[in-house]
Amino acid sequence: MTGSTYRTISTNIPARLDRLPWSRFHRRVLIGLGTVWILDGLEVTMVGSVAARLTEKDSGLGLSAGQIGIAAAAYIVGACVGALFFGQLTDRFGRKKLFLITLGVYILATVATAFAFAPWYFYLARFFTGSGIGGEYAAINSAIDELIPARLRGRIDLLINGTYWFGAAAGSALVILLLSAVFPTDIGWRLAFGIGAVLGLVILVVRRHVPESPRWLFIHGREEEAERIVTDIESEVSQETGRELDEPGETLEIRQRRSIPFREIARTALSLYPRRAVLGLALFIGQAFIYNGITFNLGTLFSSFFGTSSGTVPLFLVIYAVGNFLGPVLLGRLFDTIGRKPMITIAYLGSAVLTLPLTWIFFKQWGGEAAFIVAVSLTFFLASSGASAAYLTVSEIFPMETRALAIAFFYAVGTGLGGIIGPLMFGSLIGTGERGPVAIGFLISAGVMALGGIAELLFGVKAEQESLEDIAQPLSVEATGSGGSGD
């Protein structure tokens, strides 16, 4: 029944969800779904933290700096493939089914990583770990935006995406112990990946109690289930706050469908919203290039150019991660008050500018590793807010029926271009052993990030405190059936 109409219904569920005060229910969503970024932070930073150890002959793998870059690229390719594959399934079969399945894929693959015995096996395990995380992006971002009130969506999205760096800091701190003399050289790094799997199992238990998105349910012919879920949420919130909720606002007329044809999704993004499509690509390519290129290879940069020992590298990565975490935590509220467009522009262009003194410090070896990590942390304090806002942007500027696949598409294409080229480029530049080529890599990253800021200036969307249905009208709205007036 692809694309077929069930019937037209009238619903005020979006308005009812948007008017809710912050409550225990929203905290449950925050913990159950938002923790995926902790896992991603663990995974990406884990490889950066243990990179120096993996290049040692008695580690059990003995990878070169170039092979570390290949492993990073394999993870990113897997994330892109997983985002596209699971993204379309998320829009078709629902948010909840997929955010349980994708977490299961991640857990199995990261366990497999812990048992890596050869470079090819390590690449393969990293590919499937990435595919689980990529699928999580599509399912989780769409579910979060559809459950969080409009007035809080920006800061909550940035906070959730920022927890990536909490996972990064925690992973690096754990690696300090796991790479110490307490554990054999070929065991400590394996335990690091095992910890990610254990955390994934805990999150899986919590996530089972997060409901399906009511917005997805009423469009797909399950309005009674959507009504029951929202009524239960309202009852829980009323009991917690001890007061009656305000009357909901506007009502939508929805033409229900079982699924949306892929051609209609493609038309929506490329024909109806071409400016938003360019914006999404620019933001994702910029943040993916600078982040994946530098983060995956940061440990190798310290060991190769500053002579930092493999046991000390994680300490600097903790400092780096804390700087990244503080960015969206401290600046997140401003994305809902000052607005998306000025804040995203500042984050992208500001981090591009700060990359210039970072490059000078690296090239001139001024201040050693201490000055370098301070410069990196300041640069990514801004960059992390921009990167988090990229996910927020593409998850709210396209119609609900296309949300998960839109996230997947822009993540896959943007990250595919920026996130694969970045690690491979930096890996090969670091392999030269010369500071000059690596410094050029930093400058290229700054230029790509600046393009994202320019795109925001030209095509940014005023989405702060706006209902998702006002930012991009659902394709199933009876009034137009076209997903709004487009750009």
C-alpha positions as CSV (number, residue, x, y, z in Angstrom):
1,M,0.0,0.0,0.0
2,T,2.9,2.3,-0.6
3,G,1.8,5.9,-0.8
4,S,-1.9,5.0,-0.5
5,T,-4.3,7.1,1.6
6,Y,-6.0,5.6,4.6
7,R,-8.3,8.5,5.6
8,T,-8.2,12.0,6.8
9,I,-8.0,12.7,10.5
10,S,-7.9,15.8,12.6
11,T,-5.3,15.9,15.4
12,N,-3.8,18.3,17.9
13,I,-1.1,15.9,19.1
14,P,1.8,18.2,18.0
15,A,0.4,21.1,19.9
16,R,-0.2,19.0,23.0
17,L,3.4,17.8,23.0
18,D,4.8,21.2,22.4
19,R,2.9,22.8,25.3
20,L,4.2,20.3,27.9
21,P,6.4,21.6,30.7
22,W,9.8,19.9,31.3
23,S,9.1,16.7,33.2
24,R,10.3,13.3,34.3
25,F,9.1,11.9,30.9
26,H,11.4,14.3,29.0
27,R,14.3,13.3,31.3
28,R,13.6,9.7,30.5
29,V,13.8,10.5,26.7
30,L,17.0,12.4,27.4
31,I,18.6,9.4,29.1
32,G,17.2,6.7,27.0
33,L,17.9,8.2,23.6
34,G,20.5,10.9,24.1
35,T,23.0,8.5,25.5
36,V,23.8,7.3,21.9
37,W,26.2,10.2,21.6
38,I,28.1,9.0,24.6
39,L,28.6,5.7,22.8
40,D,29.8,7.5,19.6
41,G,32.1,9.6,21.7
42,L,33.5,6.5,23.3
43,E,34.1,4.8,19.9
44,V,35.7,7.7,18.1
45,T,37.9,8.9,20.9
46,M,38.7,5.3,21.9
47,V,40.5,4.8,18.6
48,G,42.2,8.2,18.9
49,S,43.2,7.4,22.5
50,V,44.6,3.9,21.7
51,A,46.0,4.8,18.3
52,A,49.5,5.0,19.6
53,R,49.2,1.7,21.4
54,L,47.8,0.0,18.3
55,T,50.9,1.0,16.4
56,E,53.1,-0.9,18.8
57,K,54.2,-4.3,17.6
58,D,53.2,-6.2,20.8
59,S,49.7,-4.8,20.8
60,G,48.4,-7.7,18.7
61,L,47.7,-5.5,15.6
62,G,50.8,-3.4,14.9
63,L,49.0,-0.8,12.7
64,S,50.8,2.0,11.0
65,A,49.6,5.6,11.1
66,G,48.1,5.2,7.7
67,Q,46.2,2.1,8.8
68,I,44.8,4.0,11.7
69,G,43.4,6.4,9.2
70,I,41.9,3.5,7.2
71,A,40.2,2.2,10.3
72,A,38.8,5.6,10.9
73,A,37.5,5.8,7.4
74,A,36.0,2.3,7.6
75,Y,34.0,3.5,10.7
76,I,32.8,6.5,8.8
77,V,31.8,4.5,5.7
78,G,29.9,2.1,8.0
79,A,28.1,5.1,9.6
80,C,27.1,6.5,6.3
81,V,25.8,3.2,5.0
82,G,24.1,2.5,8.3
83,A,22.4,5.9,8.3
84,L,21.0,5.5,4.8
85,F,19.9,1.8,5.3
86,F,18.4,2.3,8.8
87,G,17.1,5.8,8.0
88,Q,14.6,4.7,5.4
89,L,13.5,1.8,7.7
90,T,13.0,4.4,10.5
91,D,10.5,6.4,8.4
92,R,8.8,3.2,7.3
93,F,8.6,1.1,10.4
94,G,8.8,3.6,13.2
95,R,11.4,5.2,15.5
96,K,11.3,2.8,18.4
97,K,11.9,-0.5,16.4
98,L,14.9,1.0,14.8
99,F,16.5,2.7,17.8
100,L,16.4,-0.8,19.5
101,I,17.8,-2.6,16.4
102,T,20.6,-0.2,15.7
103,L,21.8,-0.2,19.3
104,G,21.9,-4.0,19.1
105,V,24.1,-3.8,16.0
106,Y,26.5,-1.5,17.7
107,I,26.8,-3.8,20.8
108,L,27.6,-6.8,18.7
109,A,30.1,-5.0,16.5
110,T,32.0,-3.3,19.3
111,V,32.4,-6.7,21.0
112,A,33.8,-8.0,17.8
113,T,36.3,-5.1,17.7
114,A,37.6,-6.1,21.1
115,F,38.6,-9.5,19.6
116,A,40.4,-8.0,16.6
117,F,43.5,-10.1,15.5
118,A,44.4,-8.6,12.1
119,P,44.1,-5.3,10.4
120,W,41.4,-6.5,7.9
121,Y,39.3,-7.8,10.8
122,F,39.7,-4.6,12.7
123,Y,38.5,-2.6,9.7
124,L,35.5,-4.9,9.2
125,A,34.5,-4.6,12.9
126,R,34.8,-0.8,12.8
127,F,32.6,-0.7,9.7
128,F,29.7,-2.5,11.4
129,T,30.2,-0.5,14.6
130,G,29.9,2.6,12.5
131,S,26.8,1.3,10.8
132,G,25.0,0.8,14.1
133,I,25.9,4.3,15.2
134,G,24.9,5.8,11.8
135,G,21.5,4.1,12.1
136,E,21.2,5.5,15.6
137,Y,21.6,9.1,14.3
138,A,18.5,8.8,12.0
139,A,16.2,7.0,14.5
140,I,17.3,9.0,17.6
141,N,17.3,12.5,16.2
142,S,13.9,12.2,14.6
143,A,12.4,10.7,17.8
144,I,13.9,13.3,20.1
145,D,12.7,16.3,18.0
146,E,9.2,14.8,17.9
147,L,9.0,14.3,21.6
148,I,10.7,17.5,23.0
149,P,8.7,20.8,23.3
150,A,9.4,23.3,20.6
151,R,10.6,26.0,23.0
152,L,13.3,23.7,24.4
153,R,14.3,21.8,21.3
154,G,17.4,23.7,20.4
155,R,19.1,23.6,23.8
156,I,18.1,20.0,24.4
157,D,19.4,18.9,21.0
158,L,22.7,20.6,21.5
159,L,23.0,19.2,25.0
160,I,22.3,15.7,23.8
161,N,24.7,15.9,20.9
162,G,27.2,17.5,23.3
163,T,27.1,14.3,25.4
164,Y,29.2,12.8,22.6
165,W,32.1,14.6,24.3
166,F,31.1,13.4,27.8
167,G,31.6,9.9,26.3
168,A,34.8,11.0,24.7
169,A,36.2,12.3,28.0
170,A,35.0,9.2,29.9
171,G,36.6,7.0,27.3
172,S,39.9,8.8,27.4
173,A,40.0,8.7,31.2
174,L,39.3,5.0,31.2
175,V,42.0,4.4,28.6
176,I,44.5,6.1,30.9
177,L,44.0,3.2,33.2
178,L,43.6,0.5,30.6
179,L,46.8,1.5,28.8
180,S,48.8,1.7,32.0
181,A,51.2,-1.0,33.2
182,V,48.3,-2.7,35.1
183,F,47.2,-4.4,31.9
184,P,49.3,-6.2,29.3
185,T,49.9,-4.3,26.0
186,D,47.6,-6.5,24.0
187,I,44.7,-6.6,26.5
188,G,44.1,-3.0,27.8
189,W,42.8,-1.6,24.4
190,R,40.5,-4.6,24.0
191,L,38.9,-3.9,27.4
192,A,38.3,-0.4,26.2
193,F,36.0,-1.5,23.5
194,G,34.3,-4.0,25.8
195,I,33.3,-1.2,28.1
196,G,31.4,0.4,25.2
197,A,29.4,-2.8,24.8
198,V,28.5,-2.9,28.5
199,L,27.3,0.7,28.4
200,G,25.2,-0.2,25.3
201,L,23.5,-3.0,27.2
202,V,22.5,-0.6,30.0
203,I,21.2,1.9,27.6
204,L,19.2,-0.8,25.8
205,V,17.3,-1.6,29.1
206,V,16.4,2.1,29.6
207,R,15.5,2.7,26.0
208,R,12.8,0.0,26.1
209,H,10.7,2.3,28.2
210,V,10.7,5.2,25.7
211,P,7.5,5.3,23.6
212,E,7.1,5.4,19.9
213,S,6.8,8.9,18.4
214,P,3.1,9.9,18.5
215,R,3.7,12.1,15.4
216,W,4.8,9.1,13.4
217,L,1.9,7.0,14.7
218,F,-0.9,9.3,13.7
219,I,0.4,9.7,10.2
220,H,0.8,5.9,9.7
221,G,-2.8,5.0,10.6
222,R,-2.3,4.4,14.3
223,E,-3.9,7.5,15.8
224,E,-5.5,5.5,18.7
225,E,-2.1,4.4,19.9
226,A,-0.8,7.9,19.5
227,E,-3.7,9.3,21.5
228,R,-3.1,6.8,24.3
229,I,0.6,7.6,24.5
230,V,0.1,11.3,24.6
231,T,-2.7,11.0,27.2
232,D,-0.4,8.9,29.4
233,I,2.3,11.5,29.1
234,E,-0.1,14.3,29.9
235,S,-1.4,12.4,33.0
236,E,2.2,11.7,34.2
237,V,3.2,15.4,33.7
238,S,0.0,16.7,35.5
239,Q,0.6,14.4,38.5
240,E,4.3,15.5,38.7
241,T,3.6,19.2,38.4
242,G,0.3,19.2,40.4
243,R,-1.5,21.5,37.9
244,E,-3.7,21.3,34.9
245,L,-2.1,21.7,31.5
246,D,-2.9,24.6,29.1
247,E,-5.3,24.0,26.3
248,P,-3.5,22.9,23.1
249,G,-3.2,25.1,20.1
250,E,-3.9,24.5,16.5
251,T,-5.2,21.3,14.9
252,L,-3.9,19.6,11.8
253,E,-5.9,17.8,9.1
254,I,-3.7,14.7,8.2
255,R,-4.1,12.3,5.3
256,Q,-2.8,9.0,6.7
257,R,-0.5,6.8,4.7
258,R,1.4,3.5,5.4
259,S,4.6,4.8,3.9
260,I,6.0,7.7,1.7
261,P,7.5,6.8,-1.7
262,F,11.2,7.4,-1.9
263,R,10.7,9.6,-5.0
264,E,8.5,11.9,-3.0
265,I,11.1,12.2,-0.3
266,A,13.8,13.0,-2.8
267,R,11.5,15.6,-4.5
268,T,10.8,17.2,-1.1
269,A,14.5,17.7,-0.3
270,L,15.8,18.6,-3.8
271,S,12.9,20.4,-5.4
272,L,10.7,21.8,-2.7
273,Y,13.6,22.8,-0.3
274,P,16.8,23.2,-2.5
275,R,18.2,26.0,-0.3
276,R,17.8,23.9,2.8
277,A,19.4,21.0,1.0
278,V,22.5,23.1,0.3
279,L,22.6,24.3,3.9
280,G,22.4,20.8,5.3
281,L,25.2,19.5,3.1
282,A,27.5,22.5,3.8
283,L,27.0,22.2,7.6
284,F,27.7,18.5,7.6
285,I,30.6,18.5,5.3
286,G,32.3,21.3,7.3
287,Q,31.9,19.7,10.7
288,A,32.7,16.2,9.5
289,F,35.9,17.2,7.8
290,I,37.4,19.0,10.7
291,Y,36.1,16.7,13.4
292,N,36.8,13.3,11.9
293,G,40.1,14.4,10.4
294,I,41.5,15.8,13.6
295,T,39.8,13.7,16.3
296,F,40.6,10.3,14.8
297,N,44.3,11.3,14.4
298,L,44.8,13.5,17.5
299,G,46.5,10.7,19.4
300,T,48.9,10.1,16.5
301,L,49.6,13.9,16.3
302,F,50.7,14.0,19.9
303,S,52.8,10.8,19.7
304,S,54.4,11.6,16.3
305,F,55.1,15.3,16.6
306,F,55.4,16.0,20.4
307,G,56.8,12.6,21.5
308,T,53.9,12.1,23.9
309,S,53.8,8.5,25.3
310,S,50.9,6.3,24.5
311,G,49.9,6.3,28.2
312,T,49.8,10.1,28.4
313,V,47.9,10.8,25.2
314,P,44.5,10.0,26.7
315,L,45.1,12.7,29.4
316,F,45.3,15.4,26.6
317,L,42.3,13.9,24.9
318,V,40.3,14.3,28.1
319,I,41.1,18.0,28.1
320,Y,40.1,18.2,24.4
321,A,36.8,16.4,25.1
322,V,35.9,18.6,28.1
323,G,36.3,21.7,25.9
324,N,34.1,20.2,23.3
325,F,31.4,19.2,25.9
326,L,31.3,22.7,27.4
327,G,30.6,24.3,24.0
328,P,27.0,23.1,23.5
329,V,26.3,22.9,27.3
330,L,27.2,26.6,27.8
331,L,26.0,28.0,24.5
332,G,23.0,25.7,23.9
333,R,20.4,28.1,25.4
334,L,21.5,30.9,23.1
335,F,20.3,28.8,20.1
336,D,16.8,29.1,21.4
337,T,17.0,32.8,22.5
338,I,19.4,34.6,20.2
339,G,18.5,32.2,17.4
340,R,19.8,29.5,15.2
341,K,21.2,31.6,12.3
342,P,23.4,33.9,14.3
343,M,24.7,31.2,16.7
344,I,25.4,28.6,14.0
345,T,27.2,31.3,11.9
346,I,29.3,32.3,14.9
347,A,30.2,28.7,15.7
348,Y,31.3,27.8,12.2
349,L,33.2,31.0,11.3
350,G,34.5,31.4,14.8
351,S,36.1,28.0,14.9
352,A,37.5,28.5,11.4
353,V,39.2,31.7,12.6
354,L,40.6,30.0,15.7
355,T,42.2,27.3,13.6
356,L,44.7,29.9,12.3
357,P,46.5,30.4,15.6
358,L,46.2,26.6,16.3
359,T,48.1,26.0,13.0
360,W,50.8,28.5,13.9
361,I,51.3,26.9,17.3
362,F,51.6,23.5,15.8
363,F,53.9,24.5,13.0
364,K,56.2,26.7,15.1
365,Q,56.2,24.2,18.0
366,W,55.4,27.2,20.3
367,G,54.6,26.1,23.9
368,G,54.9,22.4,23.2
369,E,52.0,20.0,23.7
370,A,50.4,22.1,26.4
371,A,49.9,25.1,24.2
372,F,48.7,22.9,21.4
373,I,46.0,21.2,23.4
374,V,44.8,24.6,24.8
375,A,44.5,25.9,21.2
376,V,42.7,22.8,20.0
377,S,40.3,22.9,22.9
378,L,39.4,26.6,22.3
379,T,38.8,26.0,18.6
380,F,36.6,23.0,19.2
381,F,34.7,24.7,22.0
382,L,33.0,26.7,19.2
383,A,33.1,23.9,16.6
384,S,31.3,21.4,18.8
385,S,28.3,23.8,19.1
386,G,28.2,24.1,15.3
387,A,28.5,20.4,14.8
388,S,25.7,19.7,17.2
389,A,23.6,22.4,15.5
390,A,24.1,20.7,12.1
391,Y,22.2,17.6,13.4
392,L,19.5,19.9,14.9
393,T,19.1,21.8,11.6
394,V,18.5,18.9,9.3
395,S,16.2,17.2,11.8
396,E,13.8,20.1,12.0
397,I,13.8,21.8,8.6
398,F,12.2,19.0,6.6
399,P,8.7,17.5,6.7
400,M,8.0,14.9,9.4
401,E,7.5,12.0,7.0
402,T,11.1,12.5,5.6
403,R,12.8,13.4,8.8
404,A,14.8,10.2,9.6
405,L,15.9,9.8,5.9
406,A,16.7,13.5,5.6
407,I,19.0,13.1,8.7
408,A,20.5,10.0,7.2
409,F,21.0,11.5,3.7
410,F,22.7,14.6,4.9
411,Y,24.8,12.8,7.5
412,A,25.8,10.1,4.9
413,V,26.6,12.5,2.0
414,G,28.2,15.2,4.2
415,T,30.1,12.8,6.4
416,G,31.0,10.7,3.4
417,L,32.6,13.6,1.7
418,G,34.1,15.3,4.8
419,G,34.4,12.4,7.2
420,I,36.2,10.0,4.9
421,I,38.5,12.4,3.1
422,G,39.5,14.1,6.4
423,P,40.9,11.1,8.3
424,L,42.6,9.7,5.1
425,M,44.1,13.1,4.4
426,F,45.4,13.7,7.9
427,G,46.6,10.1,8.2
428,S,48.7,10.4,5.0
429,L,50.0,13.9,6.0
430,I,51.0,12.7,9.5
431,G,52.7,9.7,7.8
432,T,55.1,12.2,6.1
433,G,56.6,13.0,9.5
434,E,56.7,16.7,8.5
435,R,54.8,19.5,10.3
436,G,54.3,21.6,7.1
437,P,52.0,19.2,5.3
438,V,50.0,18.7,8.5
439,A,49.7,22.4,9.0
440,I,48.2,22.7,5.5
441,G,45.7,20.1,6.5
442,F,44.6,22.3,9.4
443,L,44.1,25.2,7.1
444,I,42.1,23.2,4.6
445,S,39.8,22.1,7.5
446,A,39.4,25.8,8.5
447,G,38.3,26.7,5.0
448,V,35.8,23.9,4.7
449,M,34.3,24.9,8.1
450,A,34.1,28.5,7.0
451,L,32.0,27.4,4.0
452,G,29.5,26.0,6.4
453,G,29.2,29.3,8.2
454,I,28.7,31.2,4.9
455,A,26.0,28.7,3.9
456,E,24.2,29.4,7.2
457,L,24.4,33.2,6.6
458,L,22.8,32.7,3.2
459,F,20.3,29.9,3.7
460,G,19.8,29.6,7.5
461,V,16.2,29.0,8.8
462,K,14.6,30.7,11.7
463,A,13.5,27.7,13.6
464,E,13.9,28.7,17.3
465,Q,10.8,28.0,19.4
466,E,8.8,27.1,16.3
467,S,6.7,24.0,16.0
468,L,8.1,21.4,13.7
469,E,4.9,21.5,11.6
470,D,5.3,25.3,11.2
471,I,9.0,25.0,10.1
472,A,8.1,22.4,7.5
473,Q,4.5,21.4,7.0
474,P,4.0,17.6,6.9
475,L,3.5,16.1,3.4
476,S,0.3,14.5,4.7
477,V,-1.3,17.8,5.7
478,E,-4.7,17.9,3.9
479,A,-4.5,21.7,3.3
480,T,-1.7,21.5,0.7
481,G,-0.4,17.9,0.6
482,S,2.9,19.4,-0.6
483,G,4.9,19.8,2.5
484,G,4.4,23.6,2.6
485,S,5.6,26.3,0.3
486,G,9.2,25.3,0.3
487,D,12.1,27.7,0.1
